[in-house]
Amino acid sequence: MTHRRPASSPGSLPAPPPEVRGRVVAHLAGVQAAPLALLVAPAGYGKSILLSQHAAAFTGQVLTWRPHRGAHEPASLLNRVTRQLLGTGPGLGPEVGPWESAEPATVESVLAAIEQRPNPVLLIVDDAHLIHGSPVEAALEEMALLAPANLRIVLAGRRRPAINLARHELSGAVVLTPRELALDAAEIQEVLRASAPDGSERAAGGEAGRAEALVRLTEGWPVALRLCAQSPRRTGRSVAALADSTLAVAAVRGYLDREVLGVLPAALARDFERICRASPGRWLHDDGSGVLDELDTAYGLVRRRADGRYDCVPLLREHVRRRAAPVPAVAPGPTLLPPDSGPPPALHLRCFRRFEAAFGEQELDWSVTRPRVRALARLLAVHAGQPVHRERLMAALWPESPERTASRGLQVALSALRTFLEPGADRGRTRLLIRSGEAYMIALPPGGSCDVQRFEAAVTTGLRAAAHGAGGAEQAAESLGLALRLYTGELLPEDGPAEWVVPLREHYRSQAVRAAHTLAEVELDRGRPAAAAAAARAGLAVDPFQDAVWRLLVTAHRAAGDPAAAHQASMRHARVLAALDVPPRGLTEV
């Protein structure tokens, strides 16, 4: 995982020299007891450079894995880690030495091999946002929970992993956000000095005003410093003038849209834009929706101050305010032009219990389309607002076909789906089925929705609020309750046991049970046993083989003063245990 400093273009700032990030590397190296560290920040905060420096300074064996889009299965991680463990060298380059085994690698086998190492072992995963909510991310969480004393895990990405840091085993986890990763005053001055044409203290002379404006406009965001440097040096030295000239550069706007806002779910991106436009001053106004908290804790795009106000890097804030129209922010730079017929209609997608798509109140009739077109629509719908690479689409829908056949079939299906969603629209002017490079996505125009996206956001917000204890109980109850209402049944039953949908289906089922379990605990702590019992029943309706949820149900009935209901729940629990050939224990007996 080496890093090459890009050559500086004329008038641009160089990347921060590696030595200016030594304080963050020292902080990572100084954390010896915690098994897990997270680097969560938007693009351009130097996460990959920091990982490389941390790996170089680590005294032990370093294992690395960088997922690609669609890498959802744990085998891709576990097999690579195993090859590096059994190879030679530090593990930063290609593995040395063959590795073959009749048995697939598992979390247990990897941890056992690590525990046998005489020296510390560091596992680094970059671009962890690409595996958010996937089985491989769950495997990483399991590795952190069961980590032997000699293992350290560092995950870096643009979105906070869906890992429960409230667990006792992970209570010491280190989380570094833009607050810690931003360049401090001394580092900024070092970068500005390096940018001077003759390497001297030019910033202290005629450039002093511009340097001050750069600092205020970027707040130490390394890539923002370089983007601002693309504006002409003859620009006025005020923050507003520098923002105007910087955002006038199309490449700057494209980078912010593609690399920074592009990781957000479409609905969250629209809410961010709405709040920025409604907040004309420096501070962003919290509308009580939880959007700003989500942008803070999950993505690091805003910062909640001690006084409760929210701040955002001024360059990004001004860019979001000035965007001409609410375009799906997750599209990585589509060049499509909107047709002249007005804004696209509100598209509503439903993927839980059964697949539905509707424009407003008018449900689409899919019977006129071919089965492969419907399957393609369902696969893109569950990832609405997020590009899906063509190779992943071909592997999911044409798993046994040669590549040429699968590619041709995909193009035919895409053309048919495009025509079905927007009949009469030219290929280059469609607004719902968008191509971005080698990926495709169904966009959600303003007013549109997808139950999967809303469910994910509600679970994330609810679990985060629950981790705050009594102070977040009300928000946790509201968000987790919404998540359970959104989870109306298993994901896309129309696709049966298709390989691409089964891991996703299991993930969302697990998330629904986790939401119910946490909600039941929150409601018990709030003194609302009836609501706790309802939450526990909802979780058991999703998965009746959840011992802890059965116990919560019995406890809730007892707390409500209903021993008969507690006894009935205990008997049903006993029958479930008997079906599993597990002897009942006395913890749920009345």
PEJOLIN-V651351 format. One record per backbone hydrogen bond with DSSP energy under -1.0 kcal/mol. NH is the residue of the N-H (numbers start at 0). CO is the residue of the C=O. If there is no record, write none. Layout:
NH|CO  NH|CO
This chain:
11|8  19|16  20|17  21|18  24|20  25|21  26|22  27|23  28|24  29|25  30|27  31|29  36|152  37|173  38|154  39|175  40|156  49|45  50|46  51|47  52|48  53|49  54|50  55|51  56|52  59|57  60|119  61|89  62|121  64|123  70|67  71|69  75|72  77|73  78|74  80|76  81|77  82|78  83|79  84|80  85|81  109|105  110|106  111|107  112|108  113|109  114|110  115|111  116|113  120|149  121|60  122|151  123|62  124|153  125|64  127|155  129|126  130|127  131|128  133|130  135|71  137|133  138|134  139|135  140|136  141|137  142|138  143|139  144|140  145|141  150|147  151|120  152|34  153|122  154|36  155|124  156|38  159|297  162|160  164|162  166|163  169|166  170|167  172|169  173|35  175|37  179|176  180|176  181|177  182|219  187|183  188|184  189|185  190|186  191|187  192|188  193|189  194|190  198|195  201|199  203|200  204|201  206|201  207|204  210|206  211|207  212|208  213|209  214|210  215|211  216|212  217|213  218|214  220|217  222|43  224|220  225|221  226|222  227|223  228|224  229|226  230|227  234|231  241|237  242|238  243|239  244|240  245|241  246|242  248|245  252|248  253|249  254|250  255|251  256|252  257|253  258|254  260|255  263|260  268|264  269|265  270|266  271|267  272|268  273|269  274|270  275|271  276|272  277|273  283|309  293|289  294|290  295|291  296|292  297|293  300|294  302|310  304|308  307|304  310|302  314|216  316|312  317|313  318|314  319|315  320|316  321|317  326|324  330|327  332|330  347|357  348|448  349|355  352|489  353|351  355|349  357|347  358|361  359|345  361|358  363|356  368|365  373|369  374|370  375|371  376|372  377|373  378|374  379|375  380|376  381|377  383|380  384|441  385|382  387|439  389|437  392|388  393|389  394|390  395|391  396|392  397|393  400|397  405|401  406|402  407|403  408|404  409|405  410|406  411|407  412|408  413|409  414|410  415|411  416|412  417|413  418|414  419|415  420|416  421|417  424|421  428|425  433|440  435|438  438|435  439|387  440|433  442|431  447|444  448|346  450|348  453|449  454|450  455|451  456|452  457|453  458|454  459|455  460|456  461|457  462|458  463|459  464|460  465|461  466|462  467|464  468|465  471|468  472|469  475|471  476|472  477|473  478|474  479|475  480|476  481|477  482|478  483|479  484|480  485|481  486|482  487|485  491|350  494|491  495|492  497|494  501|497  504|500  505|501  506|502  507|503  508|504  509|505  510|506  511|507  512|508  513|509  514|510  515|511  516|512  517|513  518|514  519|515  520|516  521|517  522|518  523|519  524|520  525|521  526|523  527|522  531|527  532|528  533|529  534|530  535|531  536|532  537|533  538|534  539|535  540|536  541|537  542|538  549|545  550|546  551|547  552|548  553|549  554|550  555|551  556|552  557|553  558|554  559|555  560|557  561|556  565|561  566|562  567|563  568|564  569|565  570|566  571|567  572|568  573|569  574|570  575|571  576|572  577|573  578|574  579|575  580|577  581|576  588|585
